[in-house]
């Protein structure tokens, strides 16, 4: 165990250097935070205007509304998760990286640990700031405060959701190795296809088990009435998807030539 940690330490430091120095990775994280907060602000202002002269419907969920910015900001986090893996294949520097860290399990674990830590740190900022920005600017719309039921759970769940989703993207990127191909699969799936499937009566029962849909249940005060999953069980489903993607990515990294 101690020997493994000793091998991981310089490999993780190597990966952190890449994140800090590659502008595409750094700016993806910055845009993740900025987009989440900016859209959260706009959502709050829109809610203020929408419900200035009329009450919100009983079905209005202030917790879900508070995470509106995060839903769009996740596009940048998906890009980060893909690029941290595929950028080296695109540039050819993967050969240098594997020469510096020849044990591929160490190389892959260090990359996953670095990506997950960066996503977790960025999410720990983006999630609460975007959420409470929406609540502060919502005006006449119903709002949710820190002590309200479900708020703390949703904030913790949202951070875990974003981090697991980033790891899922990293695992799939390890399999596909191409930035364009991986983003071409993930962005439509997460931000178009899954939403459409979730609204089709004959398909929505199955669609709730898609990784982003299942994990996204953590962003609600109460899960939609027709779902069999809850916030934590949904995160559990996402964790299973993530484990499968990470395992597939490791198999690809271990068996394929650079």
FENPEKA-V760629 format. One record per pair of residues at least 12 apart in sequence whose C-alpha atoms are under 7 Angstrom apart, sorted by the first residue. I is the first residue (numbers start at 1). J is the second residue. If there is no record, write none. Layout:
i=I j=J
i=I j=J
This chain:
i=7 j=106
i=8 j=106
i=8 j=110
i=11 j=101
i=11 j=107
i=11 j=110
i=12 j=110
i=12 j=111
i=12 j=114
i=15 j=110
i=15 j=111
i=15 j=114
i=16 j=114
i=25 j=80
i=25 j=83
i=25 j=84
i=28 j=76
i=28 j=77
i=28 j=79
i=28 j=80
i=29 j=76
i=29 j=77
i=29 j=80
i=29 j=122
i=31 j=76
i=32 j=73
i=32 j=74
i=32 j=76
i=32 j=77
i=33 j=73
i=33 j=122
i=33 j=126
i=35 j=69
i=35 j=72
i=35 j=73
i=36 j=69
i=36 j=70
i=36 j=72
i=36 j=73
i=36 j=126
i=36 j=130
i=37 j=69
i=37 j=126
i=37 j=129
i=37 j=130
i=37 j=133
i=38 j=69
i=39 j=69
i=40 j=66
i=40 j=68
i=40 j=69
i=40 j=130
i=40 j=131
i=40 j=133
i=40 j=134
i=41 j=133
i=41 j=134
i=41 j=137
i=43 j=134
i=44 j=134
i=44 j=135
i=44 j=137
i=44 j=138
i=45 j=137
i=45 j=138
i=47 j=138
i=47 j=141
i=48 j=137
i=48 j=138
i=48 j=139
i=48 j=140
i=48 j=141
i=51 j=140
i=51 j=141
i=52 j=140
i=56 j=141
i=61 j=221
i=62 j=142
i=62 j=143
i=62 j=144
i=63 j=144
i=63 j=151
i=63 j=219
i=63 j=220
i=63 j=221
i=64 j=219
i=64 j=220
i=64 j=221
i=66 j=131
i=66 j=134
i=66 j=135
i=67 j=131
i=67 j=219
i=69 j=130
i=70 j=127
i=70 j=130
i=77 j=166
i=78 j=166
i=78 j=169
i=81 j=115
i=81 j=166
i=81 j=167
i=81 j=169
i=81 j=170
i=82 j=169
i=82 j=170
i=82 j=173
i=82 j=179
i=82 j=182
i=83 j=179
i=85 j=170
i=85 j=173
i=85 j=174
i=86 j=173
i=86 j=177
i=86 j=178
i=86 j=179
i=89 j=177
i=94 j=258
i=95 j=258
i=104 j=253
i=104 j=254
i=108 j=250
i=112 j=167
i=116 j=163
i=116 j=166
i=116 j=167
i=119 j=163
i=119 j=166
i=120 j=159
i=120 j=163
i=123 j=159
i=123 j=162
i=124 j=159
i=127 j=155
i=127 j=158
i=127 j=159
i=128 j=155
i=150 j=221
i=154 j=218
i=154 j=219
i=154 j=220
i=157 j=218
i=158 j=218
i=158 j=219
i=161 j=215
i=161 j=216
i=161 j=235
i=164 j=239
i=164 j=242
i=167 j=242
i=168 j=242
i=168 j=245
i=168 j=246
i=171 j=245
i=171 j=246
i=171 j=248
i=171 j=249
i=172 j=245
i=172 j=249
i=174 j=249
i=174 j=252
i=174 j=253
i=175 j=248
i=175 j=249
i=175 j=252
i=190 j=212
i=194 j=207
i=194 j=213
i=205 j=227
i=208 j=227
i=209 j=237
i=211 j=237
i=211 j=238
i=211 j=241
i=214 j=234
i=214 j=235
i=214 j=237
i=214 j=238
i=215 j=234
i=215 j=235
i=215 j=238
i=217 j=230
i=217 j=231
i=217 j=234
i=218 j=231
i=218 j=232
